[in-house]
Amino acid sequence: MRIKLNYESPNGKIFLPIHYNYYIEQLIYSTLSPILSSKIHNEGYIIDKRKFKLFTFSRILEKGLKVKKNNKDLLLFKNGISFIFSSPLVDVISNFGERSLKEREFKLFNQKIFINKIEIITPPRLENNILIKFLSPVTIHSTVKKIDGKTRSIYYKPQDKEFSELILKNLKKKYFLIYGENKELFINIKSIKFSTKLNFHVILYKDTPIEAYDGIFELSGSKELIILSYDTGLGDRNSEGFGLWEPFKENEIV
């Protein structure tokens, strides 16, 4: 389930860092009720010692203007911002939407902002083979331990076989968390319109570089997993603003 939220500021301008995912995530946690926010952030939903938050969000849908302010590179949004919030958990969506309407005013990057509009997005009809485009780039990684005992993250490219394999493994865990079933389900993701140069992004999340990709992909496999991935996002780090997609129409201009 998804909702789209539009925010404005009293003076019409909103400034954000170029790498703003962390601040949107904090806006989400501060909007949710304290009990639910604490549960998701601190406890999450655990399987195989992995913690899932089971929500994701898009990039800001408006294009910001790069400016210098106080010797910092920032994005200026002159007419407010909007983003899509998504979760397979109705309680989470309801809580976020209701609290947004009730509270109305929030803080984002030390600026006062307020809700202008909330829209419920009608889910599309999804089949077991679909072209998709990412509203926030997808990332998938594994963590390895080095000789010195420290860990290192290995991020996979869409052309790596581990890319689709780990996305499937990740999504099956989400399916079990929500439905409590271990079914024989599968999913495959293949790049269709993709450039390693143009569609590759390094996004800083609290100074940690995360490698991620957007572009046009083909998603095929079990319908149940495709539907679930629409709500939860594909790949990992979803709650940090990664992996949200929507159907791609072939007549769209990219």
Secondary structure by P-SEA (a helix, b strand, c coil): cbbbbbbbccccbbbbccccaaaaaaaaaaaccaaaaaaaaccccccccccccccccccccbbbbbbbcccbbbbbbccbbbbbbbbccaaaaaaaaaaaaaacccccccbbbbbcbbbbbccccccccbbbbbcbbbbbbbbbbccccbbbbbbbcccccaaaaaaaaaaaaaaaaacccccccbbbbbbccccccccbbbbbcccbbbbbcccbbbbbccaaaaaaaaaccccccccccccccccccccccc
